[in-house]
Structures are given as structure tokens and as C-alpha cells.
């Protein structure tokens, strides 16, 4: 295996690991941040 392909396999693997580790937390916090103000705006009307 060439050094270049080994490098990219490691980069892609690291990205997948980080996405699996932190993706659900970021996704849930992003959903909570976007749904929070919308719900409060709807409640105040």
C-alpha cells in the first residue's frame, strides 16, 4: 500500500470515528438550539 493511500485511509477513519463519537451530541444540541426559539416564539403568540 502506498504512503498516500495509507494517509487518506487514516484520515477517513479518523473522521468516521469522530463523527460517530461526537455527531449524535452535536446533532441533538443543534436540534435543541433550533427548536427552542421556534417553540418559545409560537408560545408567545
N, C-alpha and C positions, 0 to 999 in steps of 0.2 A: 504494500500500500504506500502510495507516495505521501510525502510530508504534507502537501497541500490538502489532499483529501482527508488525511488524518486530522488536520487542523479544523477543517469545516465540520467533520463528524463530531468532534469535541464541542465546537461552538453550538451546533444544533442540539446536541444532547444536553448541554448546559442550559440552553434556552428552554427546552422542554421541561427540564427539572424545575427551573424557576417558575415557569408558567403553571406547572402542576402544584407547586408549593404555595405560591402567592396569588395565583389567578382567582381562586374562589373568594379569598378575602377581599381582593380589590374589586371584584365584580359585585359582591354583596354590599360593600361600602359605597360603591358608585351608584347602585340601585337605591340604597337608602338615602343618599345625598340628593338624588334627582327626584325621588318620590316624596321626600319630606316637604319641600316648599310647595309642591303642587297640591298636596293634601291640605296643608295649612291655608293656602290661598282659596281652596274650594270651601273650606270650613268657614272662612271669614265672610264669604258672600251671603 
